[in-house]
Amino acid sequence: MASNMNISELRTANKMMSSLLIHPGEMIKDEIIARGITQKELAQQMGVSYTVFNEILNGKRPVTTEYALLLEAALGTDANIWLGLQADYNMQQMKKDNSFMKRLDKIRRIAAVF
């Protein structure tokens, strides 16, 4: 399909950002389901509050370094994966914030003068 697009269309397409943001909690949920354990069981194994853990899984709280390391210990997954996914999610969230993006543009214009 890309062969039918001209260069400017490809450039525009490459700058587009997915409108679907996926919080890492969703991926952790998938991992839990694949392993056949419950959220409560994993929270208990990690020694954390089920309520807080559930909020992470539902995208209401970020995956912190502490939780990434706890997940690494409990699931054998690299903590950097969860932190990277959270950082990507955070970046996409900020890029959707029009007032923040205008602020960045203003700063970039000022910085370009120097």
VEXLUMDREN-848278 format. One line per 5 residues: number of its first residue (from 1); their letters; for each residue x, y, z of N, C-alpha, C. Coordinates in pm, 1 decimal. Each point is the difference from the previous one (the first is absolute). Layout:
N
NUM) a) X,Y,Z,X,Y,Z,X,Y,Z; ... .
//
This chain:
114
1) masnm) 82.3,-118.9,0.0,-82.3,118.9,0.0,87.0,125.7,0.0; 115.7,-4.1,63.8,88.1,115.5,5.5,48.7,40.1,-139.1; 6.8,-95.9,-92.8,48.1,32.1,-133.6,-95.6,94.1,-72.8; -125.6,6.8,39.0,-96.7,89.5,-61.5,5.7,140.3,58.6; 78.1,18.7,104.0,8.2,130.8,66.1,120.8,75.6,-53.2 .
6) nisel) -13.7,133.7,-13.9,116.0,78.4,-38.3,82.5,32.5,124.6; 116.1,58.3,-19.4,92.7,25.6,110.1,-61.1,89.0,107.4; -69.7,107.1,-37.0,-57.2,89.4,100.9,-108.1,-71.0,81.1; -75.8,-89.4,-63.5,-100.7,-76.9,73.8,66.4,-94.0,99.1; 112.0,-60.9,-39.7,72.4,-88.4,91.1,54.4,77.1,119.0 .
11) rtank) 53.9,117.6,-27.3,52.6,80.8,109.8,-110.7,36.8,97.7; -114.0,40.5,-53.0,-113.2,34.6,85.5,-44.5,-121.6,79.4; -8.1,-114.4,-66.5,-43.3,-122.3,68.2,97.5,-37.1,110.8; 128.8,19.0,-22.5,100.9,-35.6,100.5,-5.3,91.0,121.6; -49.1,120.8,-13.5,-9.4,92.3,112.4,-126.6,-21.0,81.5 .
16) mmssl) -90.9,-79.6,-52.0,-126.1,-21.7,70.2,23.6,-82.8,125.6; -80.1,29.5,98.6,9.4,-70.1,126.0,-127.5,-82.3,17.6; 16.5,-118.5,52.4,-115.5,-85.3,23.3,-97.0,69.7,94.0; -127.4,-7.3,-32.3,-99.9,60.5,87.8,-35.8,-93.8,114.5; 47.3,-123.8,-9.0,-28.7,-97.6,103.3,119.1,-10.6,93.5 .
21) lihpg) -15.5,53.9,119.3,105.2,-10.5,99.7,-25.9,-122.1,86.1; 101.9,-80.5,17.8,-15.5,-119.8,82.1,89.4,13.9,122.1; -62.8,7.2,114.1,72.0,7.4,127.0,65.9,-134.7,25.6; 120.6,-0.5,56.7,66.8,-128.4,26.1,-80.4,-92.8,91.6; -88.6,56.0,79.4,-85.4,-82.9,84.9,-80.6,-100.3,-79.9 .
26) emikd) -42.3,40.9,-120.3,-74.8,-91.3,-86.7,85.8,-119.7,-38.6; 126.3,24.9,-25.5,90.8,-107.4,-38.8,32.5,-90.6,119.0; 6.9,60.5,117.3,21.9,-79.6,120.9,-121.0,-91.3,22.3; -119.4,53.0,-22.2,-121.0,-82.2,11.2,8.6,-120.7,-93.4; 42.1,23.9,-124.4,13.6,-109.4,-96.5,99.1,-105.2,50.0 .
31) eiiar) 108.6,46.7,58.9,102.4,-90.4,53.1,-56.8,-84.9,114.4; -78.3,62.7,85.2,-61.6,-70.2,113.2,-95.9,-107.3,-50.6; -81.7,36.1,-97.2,-96.5,-94.6,-57.1,73.2,-117.6,-64.5; 105.4,31.0,-75.7,76.3,-105.9,-67.9,61.4,-98.6,99.6; 31.0,47.4,118.8,60.8,-86.4,101.2,-103.4,-70.6,86.8 .
36) gitqk) -126.1,35.7,-17.3,-106.1,-66.9,73.6,-3.8,32.6,148.2; 43.2,121.7,34.0,-7.1,43.9,139.8,-95.3,118.1,8.9; -40.9,32.3,121.0,-90.6,112.9,17.0,79.3,124.1,39.1; -63.0,114.3,-17.9,61.6,126.3,41.9,26.7,-1.2,149.8; -95.4,-52.1,74.3,15.5,-4.4,146.4,115.9,-89.5,39.6 .
41) elaqq) 14.3,-113.4,-67.0,110.8,-90.5,30.6,134.1,67.2,-26.8; 9.8,69.0,-113.3,126.1,66.1,-34.5,29.3,115.0,96.0; -101.4,77.8,33.2,19.4,110.0,95.4,49.9,-54.9,133.4; -59.4,-109.8,43.4,41.1,-60.9,126.6,143.4,-51.9,-8.7; 33.8,-64.7,-110.3,136.2,-50.5,-20.3,102.0,113.9,2.4 .
46) mgvsy) -38.5,114.1,-57.3,90.0,115.2,-5.5,-0.5,79.0,130.2; -96.2,-28.2,87.3,-7.7,71.4,127.4,-49.7,142.4,-13.3; -93.9,20.0,-92.8,-53.2,135.1,-23.1,-151.0,-0.6,17.9; -53.6,117.9,17.7,-144.2,17.6,12.2,-68.9,-40.3,-130.3; -101.4,-83.8,11.8,-75.0,-39.8,-118.4,-65.4,121.6,-64.5 .
51) tvfne) -51.3,90.9,80.7,-68.5,118.5,-52.7,94.5,83.9,-86.2; 119.4,26.3,50.3,98.0,79.4,-75.4,41.1,-74.9,-126.2; 26.0,-129.4,14.1,40.9,-80.5,-115.0,-108.9,0.4,-107.2; -123.9,-13.5,41.1,-112.4,2.1,-92.7,-9.1,134.3,-72.1; 29.6,108.5,69.8,-1.5,131.7,-63.3,108.8,10.8,-106.0 .
56) ilngk) 114.0,-62.3,23.7,106.6,-3.3,-101.2,-48.8,-79.3,-121.0; -57.1,-116.6,25.9,-47.4,-85.1,-109.0,-108.6,67.4,-82.4; -76.3,88.0,61.4,-107.6,71.0,-69.9,40.8,137.9,-50.0; 129.6,29.4,1.9,51.7,123.7,-57.6,-26.0,124.7,81.4; -35.1,-16.2,126.8,-28.0,115.6,85.3,123.7,46.9,75.2 .
61) rpvtt) 102.3,-82.9,2.9,129.1,33.4,61.5,110.6,-47.6,-93.6; 115.1,65.0,6.7,111.4,-43.4,-85.8,71.6,-121.6,58.2; 70.1,-70.5,-86.3,90.0,-105.8,44.6,126.7,70.3,47.6; 23.9,-2.5,129.2,118.3,64.3,57.3,119.1,-96.2,-4.5; 116.5,52.9,30.7,119.8,-83.3,6.3,-19.1,-111.9,101.6 .
66) eyall) -59.1,32.1,114.1,-24.5,-101.2,103.1,-85.5,-113.8,-54.7; -110.9,34.3,-63.4,-89.1,-103.4,-52.6,64.6,-76.6,-114.6; 78.1,68.2,-83.1,69.6,-68.2,-109.5,95.6,-105.0,56.1; 70.7,35.1,106.7,92.6,-95.8,61.9,-74.8,-114.0,68.1; -113.5,30.9,61.7,-81.3,-105.4,61.4,-54.2,-95.2,-107.0 .
71) leaal) -42.6,54.8,-112.3,-47.5,-83.4,-110.6,113.1,-86.3,-55.3; 117.4,58.1,-8.9,116.2,-75.8,-46.4,24.4,-120.7,90.0; -5.1,23.1,132.2,23.2,-108.9,94.8,-110.6,-105.0,-6.6; -123.9,44.5,-12.0,-114.0,-92.3,4.6,-23.5,-72.4,-132.4; 23.5,69.0,-112.1,-32.1,-57.8,-130.4,122.3,-39.6,-82.1 .
76) gtdan) 117.5,48.3,41.6,120.6,-28.9,-76.6,12.3,85.0,-125.4; -76.5,108.9,-5.3,8.6,91.9,-113.1,94.3,114.2,36.9; 73.6,49.4,-95.1,95.2,107.5,25.1,-73.4,127.4,41.1; 40.8,59.2,111.2,-62.8,123.2,49.9,6.5,111.9,-103.4; 106.4,0.8,-80.0,15.9,105.7,-100.2,-109.4,-3.3,-106.2 .
81) iwlgl) -56.4,-116.9,-23.6,-110.5,-8.8,-96.2,-117.3,83.3,50.1; -38.1,-21.5,126.7,-115.7,71.3,56.2,26.9,149.3,9.9; 122.4,36.1,37.5,33.9,142.2,10.1,2.4,66.2,-137.2; 50.4,-71.1,-98.5,2.0,53.3,-136.0,-139.7,19.2,-56.1; -86.6,-97.5,24.6,-138.9,12.5,-45.8,-68.9,116.9,68.8 .
86) qadyn) 28.3,18.6,129.1,-59.7,112.0,72.5,52.0,132.8,-54.6; 130.3,6.5,-26.9,57.8,123.1,-55.6,-60.2,31.9,-137.0; -16.8,-102.3,-83.7,-62.0,20.7,-131.5,-143.0,50.3,15.0; -73.6,-59.0,92.5,-138.1,40.4,25.3,-3.9,145.5,46.6; 87.8,34.3,93.3,5.5,137.3,51.7,31.3,99.2,-112.0 .
91) mqqmk) 94.1,-36.3,-85.8,38.4,88.2,-110.6,-118.4,21.5,-93.9; -70.9,-106.8,-33.3,-114.9,13.0,-88.4,-109.1,85.3,64.0; -18.9,-16.4,129.2,-99.6,80.8,71.3,35.2,148.2,-9.1; 125.7,32.8,23.1,41.6,141.0,-4.7,-13.8,56.7,-140.7; 29.3,-80.2,-100.9,-10.2,48.1,-137.4,-144.2,24.0,-42.2 .
96) kdnsf) -93.8,-57.2,70.9,-141.9,23.4,-27.7,-50.1,127.1,69.2; 78.9,55.9,90.1,-38.1,119.0,75.6,34.8,124.2,-82.7; -101.2,57.7,-63.5,22.9,112.8,-91.3,64.1,119.7,68.0; -41.5,32.3,121.9,58.1,117.1,65.9,147.6,-24.5,31.4; 34.9,-121.8,36.4,140.6,-30.3,26.9,80.9,5.2,-129.4 .
101) mkrld) -56.8,-50.7,-108.6,71.6,2.4,-127.7,20.7,143.3,-48.1; -97.6,88.7,23.9,17.2,141.4,-34.3,112.7,60.6,83.6; 4.5,-37.5,125.0,107.2,47.1,89.1,136.5,-45.4,-52.5; 10.7,-126.2,-41.7,125.7,-49.9,-56.7,37.4,76.3,-126.3; -98.1,24.9,-86.1,27.3,74.6,-123.1,53.2,139.1,31.5 .
106) kirri) -57.8,65.7,99.0,45.6,132.9,39.3,144.3,-5.4,49.8; 31.3,-98.6,81.6,135.9,-15.9,51.9,96.8,-27.1,-115.4; -40.5,-84.6,-93.1,87.7,-31.8,-115.4,26.1,122.2,-85.5; -103.0,85.4,-18.9,19.7,121.6,-78.9,99.1,93.5,70.3; -12.9,10.7,131.5,92.0,86.2,76.1,142.4,-56.4,-7.4 .
111) aavf) 13.1,-133.1,15.8,130.2,-63.6,-1.4,65.9,11.0,-137.9; -79.7,3.4,-104.7,54.2,8.8,-136.5,67.4,133.0,-25.3; -35.2,101.9,76.1,59.0,132.5,-16.5,145.7,-1.0,47.4; 25.9,-80.3,100.0,136.0,-5.1,55.9,83.0,-86.9,-85.0 .
//
